[in-house]
């Protein structure tokens, strides 16, 4: 197969991705400020990914423990491997069950201030981008849902403008920091979510507004099972790169996404847990050497148990 599309560099603003392969944000129960996390992310960068997006990071941590100084080695480890380093910012604390109606106006202002602090720390740490997490039914996604968002103020779910306001407020808050630092601004969104009551057309309206507000890359997750990258494809109309996901550790599927112009970038998640050298092995044509993800779900079991995420297939092949 012709793997050229996977390894064609992509320039976004002032940043050059060496290829189209993205490691998406996946919580792996490793310290972001210690050697285990530095080694984990750095290893995947050395394996050939073009962009590493560090896992969902609670913005509340920027008020207490995360600083530019203690995050700088993580960004450095990724850069040492030749990849760009972005970090996903999670709206609050993971595991917290909170709805839009639970937040006061003061709470929203506090969250926006934490996004500002997070963006400043990540910029000073040397990251190339930040990504607010607006997908998968978490808080920002709930604000966008007319069913989940029962507020009646300016952030309320009874109008499209109200449902988009929190996401756009975050972008407007961090944009000056991102631009001054020469960083990229990503945004992760779920285009269709059962039980949340919004449509694909409404998601496209949000995406258009996000791009106008300064988002540089749209990260669309999850995909459907019908065709690789099919749910990302409609977002390619806004003139910014789009990331697609879903079983794209199968090279032929990843190439289909790029060749059919359904997305500009392909996210390889569990495939990079199973084999950090997946990009380099695909580049070199060493397909038989790839430690393939078998969908055994052990990595997810590790996540739920709070232990460092790993892959039994990798250790079976590399005892």
C-alpha positions in Angstrom: 0.0 0.0 0.0 1.1 3.6 -0.6 1.7 5.0 2.9 2.8 8.4 1.6 -0.4 10.2 2.8 0.3 9.1 6.4 3.8 10.6 6.3 3.2 13.8 4.5 4.0 16.7 6.9 1.3 19.2 7.8 1.9 22.8 8.7 -0.7 24.4 11.0 0.0 28.1 11.7 3.6 28.2 12.7 3.9 24.5 13.6 5.0 21.6 11.4 3.7 18.1 12.2 6.1 15.6 10.7 3.3 13.3 9.7 -0.5 12.8 10.0 -0.4 10.5 13.0 -1.8 11.7 16.3 -1.7 10.1 19.7 -5.1 11.1 21.2 -5.5 12.0 24.8 -5.9 8.8 26.9 -5.6 8.7 30.7 -2.9 6.2 31.6 -2.5 6.6 35.4 1.0 7.9 35.2 2.4 11.1 36.7 2.6 14.1 34.4 5.3 15.5 36.6 7.4 12.4 37.2 9.7 10.0 35.2 7.0 7.4 34.6 4.8 9.9 32.7 7.8 11.5 30.9 9.0 8.1 29.7 5.5 6.9 28.6 4.8 10.0 26.4 8.4 10.4 25.3 8.5 6.7 24.2 5.5 7.3 21.9 7.1 10.4 20.5 10.3 8.4 19.7 8.0 5.8 18.1 7.2 8.3 15.4 3.8 10.0 16.1 3.6 13.5 14.7 1.5 15.0 17.5 1.1 13.7 21.1 -2.0 15.0 23.0 -1.4 14.4 26.7 -4.4 13.0 28.6 -7.3 14.9 30.0 -5.8 17.1 32.7 -8.1 18.5 35.4 -7.9 22.3 35.2 -8.4 22.5 39.0 -4.9 21.0 39.3 -3.4 24.3 37.9 -4.7 26.0 41.1 -2.7 23.7 43.3 0.0 21.5 41.8 0.7 21.8 38.1 3.1 24.6 37.1 5.2 25.5 34.1 8.3 24.2 35.9 7.0 20.8 36.8 5.3 20.3 33.4 8.3 21.4 31.3 10.1 18.0 31.4 7.0 16.3 30.0 6.8 18.7 27.0 10.6 18.3 26.7 10.4 14.5 26.6 7.8 14.6 23.8 9.9 17.2 21.8 13.0 15.0 22.3 11.2 12.3 20.4 10.5 14.6 17.5 6.7 15.1 18.1 4.7 18.2 18.8 3.2 18.3 22.3 -0.3 19.3 23.2 -2.3 18.8 26.4 -6.0 18.3 26.9 -7.6 20.4 29.6 -10.6 18.8 31.4 -13.3 21.1 32.8 -13.1 20.4 36.5 -12.2 17.1 38.1 -12.4 13.8 36.4 -15.0 11.5 38.0 -17.1 14.4 39.3 -20.7 14.1 38.3 -21.8 17.7 37.7 -24.4 19.3 35.4 -24.6 22.8 34.0 -27.3 23.7 36.5 -25.0 22.9 39.4 -22.7 25.8 38.6 -23.3 29.3 39.7 -22.2 32.3 37.6 -19.2 32.6 40.0 -18.4 28.9 39.4 -18.2 29.5 35.7 -16.0 32.6 36.2 -13.7 30.5 38.4 -13.5 27.7 35.7 -12.7 30.3 33.0 -9.9 31.6 35.3 -8.6 28.1 35.7 -8.5 27.6 32.0 -6.5 30.9 31.8 -4.1 29.6 34.4 -3.8 26.3 32.7 -3.1 27.9 29.3 -0.4 30.1 30.9 1.3 27.2 32.6 1.3 25.0 29.5 2.6 27.9 27.3 5.4 28.6 29.7 6.2 24.8 29.9 6.8 24.7 26.2 3.7 22.9 24.9 2.7 23.4 21.3 -1.0 23.3 21.9 -3.9 23.0 24.3 -7.2 21.3 23.8 -10.4 22.0 25.8 -12.3 18.7 26.2 -15.8 19.3 24.9 -16.7 15.7 24.0 -18.0 12.3 25.4 -20.7 13.6 27.6 -18.5 15.6 30.0 -19.4 19.1 31.3 -18.8 21.1 28.1 -20.7 18.6 26.1 -23.6 18.8 28.6 -23.6 22.6 28.2 -24.1 22.0 24.5 -27.0 19.6 25.1 -30.5 21.1 25.2 -31.6 18.1 27.4 -28.7 18.2 29.8 -28.5 22.0 30.0 -31.4 23.3 32.1 -29.9 26.7 32.9 -32.0 29.7 32.2 -29.3 32.4 32.1 -27.0 33.4 29.2 -25.4 29.9 29.3 -28.8 28.2 29.2 -29.9 25.4 27.0 -33.0 27.0 25.6 -31.0 28.8 22.8 -28.2 27.7 20.5 -26.2 30.8 21.6 -26.6 29.9 25.2 -25.5 26.3 24.6 -22.4 27.4 22.7 -21.4 30.2 25.1 -19.3 28.2 27.6 -17.2 26.6 24.9 -16.7 29.9 23.1 -16.0 31.7 26.4 -13.2 29.2 27.1 -11.7 29.8 23.6 -11.9 33.5 24.0 -10.2 33.3 27.5 -7.2 31.3 26.3 -6.9 32.7 22.8 -4.6 35.6 23.7 -2.3 33.3 25.6 -2.2 30.8 22.8 -1.5 33.4 20.2 1.2 35.2 22.1 3.0 31.9 22.8 2.6 30.7 19.2 0.6 27.7 20.3 -2.2 25.8 18.6 -5.7 25.7 19.9 -7.6 22.5 19.5 -11.1 21.6 20.5 -12.5 18.0 21.0 -16.2 17.6 20.2 -18.6 14.7 19.8 -20.7 15.3 16.7 -23.7 13.2 17.6 -24.5 11.8 21.1 -27.5 9.7 21.9 -29.7 11.1 24.6 -28.2 14.6 24.4 -30.7 16.0 21.9 -28.4 17.9 19.5 -28.0 17.3 15.8 -25.0 17.1 13.4 -26.1 20.4 11.9 -25.9 22.0 15.3 -22.5 20.5 15.9 -21.4 22.0 12.6 -22.7 25.4 13.7 -20.7 25.1 16.9 -17.6 24.1 15.0 -17.9 27.1 12.6 -18.2 29.4 15.7 -15.2 27.8 17.3 -13.1 28.2 14.2 -14.1 31.9 13.9 -13.2 32.3 17.6 -9.7 31.0 17.0 -9.7 27.1 17.1 -6.9 25.8 14.8 -7.7 22.0 14.8 -11.0 20.3 15.3 -10.8 16.9 17.1 -13.9 14.9 16.3 -14.6 11.9 18.5 -16.0 9.3 18.4 -16.6 8.0 14.9 -19.2 5.6 13.7 -18.6 2.0 12.5 -19.9 2.6 9.0 -16.8 4.0 7.4 -13.4 5.2 8.7 -13.6 8.9 9.7 -17.2 9.4 8.4 -18.3 11.6 11.2 -15.2 13.8 10.9 -15.8 14.4 7.2 -18.5 17.1 7.5 -16.1 19.2 9.6 -13.6 19.5 6.8 -15.5 22.5 5.3 -14.1 25.1 7.8 -10.6 25.4 6.5 -8.8 23.9 9.5 -7.3 20.4 10.0 -9.6 17.8 11.4 -8.7 14.7 13.5 -10.6 11.5 13.0 -10.6 8.4 15.3 -11.8 4.8 15.5 -9.8 1.7 14.6 -7.2 3.7 12.7 -4.4 1.5 13.9 -5.3 -0.5 10.9 -3.1 1.3 8.2 -5.6 0.7 5.4 -8.4 2.4 7.4 -6.1 5.3 8.3 -5.1 5.7 4.6 -8.8 5.6 3.5 -9.5 8.5 5.8 -6.8 10.6 4.3 -7.2 9.6 0.7 -11.0 10.3 0.9 -10.3 13.6 2.6 -12.6 12.8 5.5 -9.9 14.2 7.9 -6.5 15.7 7.8 -5.1 13.8 10.7 -5.7 10.3 12.1 -5.7 9.4 15.8 -4.1 6.1 16.8 -5.1 5.4 20.4 -5.0 1.8 21.6 -2.6 1.0 18.8 0.0 3.2 20.4 -0.6 1.6 23.8 0.0 -1.8 22.2 3.0 -0.7 20.2 4.7 2.7 20.7 6.6 2.1 17.5 3.5 1.7 15.3 4.3 4.9 13.2 7.9 3.9 12.6 7.0 0.4 11.7 4.3 1.5 9.2 6.7 4.0 7.7 9.4 1.3 7.2 6.9 -1.3 5.9 7.4 -3.6 8.8 3.8 -4.5 9.2 4.4 -8.0 10.4 6.4 -6.5 13.3 3.5 -4.4 14.6 2.2 -5.5 18.0 -1.5 -5.2 17.1 -4.2 -4.2 19.5 -6.5 -7.3 20.0 -9.3 -5.3 21.6 -8.9 -7.3 24.8 -9.7 -4.1 26.8 -7.0 -4.8 29.4 -5.9 -1.2 29.0 -9.4 0.0 29.9 -9.5 -2.4 32.9 -6.2 -0.9 34.1 -7.7 2.6 33.8 -10.7 1.7 35.8 -8.6 0.0 38.5 -6.3 3.1 38.8 -3.1 1.2 37.9 -0.7 2.2 35.1 -2.2 1.4 31.7 -0.3 -1.2 29.8 -0.8 -3.8 27.0 -0.4 -7.6 27.6 0.3 -8.1 23.9 3.3 -5.8 24.0 4.8 -7.7 27.0 4.0 -11.0 25.4 6.0 -10.0 22.3 8.6 -8.1 24.3 9.2 -10.2 27.5 
